[in-house]
Amino acid sequence: MIDLHTHTTASDGTLSPTELIQEAVRAGLTAIALTDHDTIAGVPEAAAEAARQGLQFFPGVELDIGYTHGSFHLLGLNLKPGSPELASALTVIRENRTSRNLQMVAAIRESGIECSYDELIQIAGGTNVGRPHFARYLVEKGVAPTEQKAFERYIGNGKRFYKRRESIALSEAVRIIHRGGGKAYIAHPLSLQMTFTKLDTKLAEWKELGLDGIEAYHSNATLEECRRLEKLAERHGLLVSAGSDFHGFQRPDRRLGRTAQNSEIEDRFLEGLLS
């Protein structure tokens, strides 16, 4: 059992990199990829703990791609963290994230709600502030009853306090990942909010840009949808990945080593990554 999509406190997860690896071992995983948003800051700690635990470890990252409908994320898997170009690109991406965050803080304040960016940084543990941290903040301040409601009412795409951040193009993101020694997979393709017919067409276009594969198996999908995605990948000669998108124990529907409909993530998904 493996997991190729996880997050830690280096971005918007709730476990430290060390804690993530320890939980992965307890869950019975034999391999794991750390794919924090826009950063590889948690990789050294996670890699060290994985080595101590005898767990196969893959450095990774999750990037936000410029896209007008739905949500487009790209996973970079099996990276070589020492790449200067990767480090430089991630710095620019994080600066764009900070700019967006400050715009959201301003929007919240303009509505009459107190909002401190310093407090958001504390909630994030001094790491990348993301929308999940805004959600926790709004719950703590009594603005929203739950983090899910905070997204639905205030900070989800197109909602009252939402601000779009400057994102990179798919071609640039793929190039960054390849220069960093990794392979590029579309994360949770259903979040693109397009039909399978349109996705079929787009995959042909994106493969021409260097796309390596898709994360056909994800916790938010059904097994039937995952199998359809896997067939699309095979049709286009793309690799297939699988992950839980684990962020911590606050999401019981996203368990380490589990994907669609709580099914175990099979070792076979390592084959393409290691090829």
N, C-alpha and C positions, 0 to 999 in steps of 0.2 A: 504494500500500500504506500502511495506517494502523494505529494501535493505540490503543484507547480504554480500556485497563486496565493500568496499570504502577505499579511501586513503587520507591522509592529509600531511601537511608539516613535520610530523614526519618521513616520508619516501619521496616519490616522488610526492605527491599531491601538489596542489597550495593553498588550503585553510587550515587554522589552525583547530585544533580539535573543537574549539568553533564555528568557522565559518561553519564548516561542519554540525554540529548539527543544527545551526540556519537555514541553507539552507534546511536541511531535513524537518524541521518543516514548512518552507515556501512552500515546495513542497507537503506537505500533508502526509508525512510519519508517520506511527504509531510505527515503530520499525526500528532499524538500527544496523549493525555490523561495527566496525572499524577494518580493516584488513591491516594495514600498513606492508610493507616489512621488515621482520626480526626484528621488534621492537614493543613493546607495550608502548613505551614512551608517545604516545598521548592519551592513554586510560584514565588516571585520569582526564585530562582536559575535554575530551569528555564526560566521565561519569557524571562529575559534571554538565556540561551544559545540558545534557540530563535529569538529575534529575530536574533541574530548569524548563525545558521546558515540563516535563511530557512525554518524549519520551522513549519508551522501548529501552534499550541499551544492546548490546552484545559485550564484549571485544573479539578481535580476532587478528590474525596475518596471514601473507602469507609467506610461506617458499619456497625456491628454492631447488628442489630435483635433485640429480645427475642423469643425463639422456643424452644419446648420440644423440638423434634425437628430433627436436622440442624443446619445452619448457615445463617443468614439475613443476607446482607450487601446493602447498598444503595449503589449508586454515585450520586454527585452529579456531573454532567458539565456543563461550560461554565459554571462558577461565576463570580461576581464577587467576588473575594477581599476586597474592602473592606467587606463587609457586617458591621456590628457584631453583629447577632444570630447570624450564622454563627460568628463568632469566639468569642462568649460560649458558645454551645452546645458547640463543640468543646473549650473549656476544661473544661467539666463532664464531658464524655465522657472526656477524658484523665485527669481526677482519678479517675473510676471505674475506669479501666484500672490506674492506679497502686495503688489500693486492692486490686484483684484480684491484682496482681503480688506485693504484700507478703504476701498470704494464701498464695500459692504458695511464696514463699520460706520462710515459717513451716512449711508442710507438708513441704518438702524437708528442712529442718533437723530437724524432729521425727522424721524417718526415720533420722537419724544421718548424713546427708550434709551436708558443709559447703556453705553457699550464701551468697554475698555479693551484696547488691543493688547495691553500688558496682561490682562486677565486671560485673554484668549491664548496668549503664549504660554501662560502657566498651565492652562488646561491641556495644551498640546505637549506639555513637558519640555518646553524650550525648543521644540523641533518644528517642522513644517506645520503651519496652521492651515487646516482645511475646513470644508463645510461641516463635517461631523463635529468639529470643535465648536463651531458657531451653534450647532444644534444643542450641544451639551450646555453651552452658555445660556441660551434662551430658556432651556428647562430650568437651570439653576436660578435664573432671574424671575421665574414664574410666568414668562411670556407664553410658553408652550407647555402642555402637560407631558409630552414625551418627545424624544428626539425625532421619531417618525413624523409626528404632527408638526414639528418645527420645519421639517423639509416640505411637508405637504402644504403648509400655510405660508411660510416665509422665505425659505432659502432654496427650495427646489428650482429646477430650471424654469425660468419665466415667472417665478413668484416675486412677491413684494420686495424683498431685499436681495434678490439674486443679481449678481453682476457677472457677465461673461468675461473670462480672462483671455488674454492673448495666447493663442495656442500655436503649435508648430504644424506644418503640413506633414502629411503621411510620408512623402518622399524624403523629407529631411529627417524625420524620426527614424525611418528605416536605415538611412545612411548612418546616423549617429549610433544606432544599435550595432550595425555591422562593423563600424570602425571600432566599437568597443568589444569586438570579438564575439558578439552574441547573435541570436536568431530572433526575428521579429514575428510575433503572433498577435492577431487581433484578439483582444480580450472580450469575453461575453458578447459575441456578435449580435445577439438578440437586442441588446441595448441600442443598436443602430436604428431600430424601429423601421426596418424595411422588409418587404416581402422576400420570401425565399427566391422568387424569380429575379427580383432586382439584385439581391445579394449574389446570386449566381453570376450575373453580368459584371457586378462590381469586383468580384474576386478575380476575374480574368484581368481587369484593368489594374488592380492592386498588385497582382503577381508580377506584372510588367514593371512595377516600381520597386520590386525586390522583396515583397512580402514572402515570408517563409512558411507561415501556417496560421491556423486559427485555434482558439480555445473552444473547441466544439462542446466540451462538457463543463458546465458551470452550475453552481447551486441554484441560480434563478430560473433554470430551464427545466423542462420535463425530459425524461429519457428519450421519448419519441422525437422531440425537437433536436436533442443532441445527436441522435443517430442520423437525422436528416442533414445536420450540419457536417457530420463526419463524411457522409456521402458526397456532399458538395466539395469538401476539401479534397477528397480522393479524385473527384472529377477534374479538379484543376491541378493535381499534383502537389498539393500543399500538405504540410505536416499538421498533425493534430495534437493538441495539448488538452489538459484537464486540470481543473483546480477548484478549490472550495471558495476562494476569495475571503478567507478567514481574516477577521479583524479583531477577534476577541470573543469572550463568552457572552457578550450582550446580544449576539445574533445566533440563537440556537439552531437556526436553519443553515448556518455555515460552519460546519464542523471540520476540524483538521482531518485530511485524508478522505473526506466525503464530498461528493459533488451532487449532480441532479438526483432528486428524490432520495437523498441520503445514501446513494450507492457508493461503494468503495472505489477509490481511484486506482486503476490497475497500473502495474509496472510497465505495461506495454507502451505507455505514452512517453517513456524515456527514450525509446528506440530512435525516433526522429531527432530528438534533441541532441543525442550523442553521435548521430551520423555525420 
